[in-house]
Amino acid sequence: MKYKAHTRRPSLRAVAPATLADARQVSQALARYARQGSHFACSRPADVDRQRQRMLAACHAFANDYGLRFTP
């Protein structure tokens, strides 16, 4: 029997540990995304800051879950 073959999102589970190259590629992609001001279009700076903090917390949690290092 295949592991979790009937889950709603089987493609989201890790199938192999991330390599340093994987972590670097994800980090660079997130940095490119974050540099584009059009991705952050809230009207109040406090809202933008709060969302960035939430994004950083989610990245830290993801890194911890998969044994990765995350440095913003």
C-alpha positions as CSV (number, residue, x, y, z in Angstrom):
1,M,0.0,0.0,0.0
2,K,1.3,3.4,-0.9
3,Y,1.9,5.9,1.9
4,K,-0.9,8.4,2.1
5,A,-2.1,7.5,-1.4
6,H,-5.5,8.9,-0.7
7,T,-4.6,12.2,0.9
8,R,-6.1,15.4,-0.5
9,R,-2.6,16.8,-1.4
10,P,-0.1,14.0,-1.6
11,S,2.2,16.1,-3.8
12,L,2.9,18.4,-0.9
13,R,4.7,15.9,1.3
14,A,8.4,15.8,1.2
15,V,9.9,13.0,-0.9
16,A,13.6,13.7,-0.3
17,P,15.6,16.0,2.0
18,A,16.4,19.4,0.6
19,T,19.9,20.1,-0.4
20,L,21.9,23.3,0.2
21,A,21.4,24.1,-3.5
22,D,17.6,23.6,-3.1
23,A,17.6,26.0,-0.1
24,R,19.7,28.5,-2.0
25,Q,17.3,28.4,-5.0
26,V,14.2,28.9,-2.8
27,S,15.9,31.7,-0.9
28,Q,16.9,33.5,-4.1
29,A,13.4,33.1,-5.6
30,L,11.8,34.6,-2.4
31,A,14.3,37.5,-2.4
32,R,13.5,38.3,-6.1
33,Y,9.8,38.2,-5.2
34,A,10.2,40.4,-2.2
35,R,12.2,43.1,-4.1
36,Q,9.2,43.8,-6.4
37,G,7.2,46.5,-4.7
38,S,4.1,45.7,-6.7
39,H,3.8,42.4,-4.7
40,F,3.1,44.5,-1.6
41,A,0.3,46.8,-2.3
42,C,-1.3,47.5,1.1
43,S,-2.2,51.2,1.7
44,R,-0.8,51.4,5.2
45,P,2.9,50.7,6.0
46,A,1.9,48.9,9.3
47,D,-0.1,46.4,7.3
48,V,2.8,45.7,4.9
49,D,5.2,45.2,7.9
50,R,2.7,42.9,9.6
51,Q,2.3,40.8,6.5
52,R,6.1,40.6,6.0
53,Q,6.5,39.4,9.6
54,R,3.9,36.7,8.9
55,M,5.7,35.7,5.8
56,L,9.0,35.5,7.6
57,A,7.4,33.4,10.4
58,A,6.0,31.0,7.8
59,C,9.4,30.7,6.1
60,H,11.0,30.0,9.5
61,A,8.4,27.4,10.3
62,F,8.9,25.7,6.9
63,A,12.6,25.7,7.3
64,N,12.3,24.2,10.8
65,D,9.9,21.5,9.6
66,Y,12.4,20.4,6.9
67,G,15.6,20.9,8.8
68,L,16.7,23.9,6.7
69,R,18.4,27.1,7.6
70,F,16.5,30.3,6.9
71,T,18.1,33.7,7.0
72,P,16.1,36.6,5.6
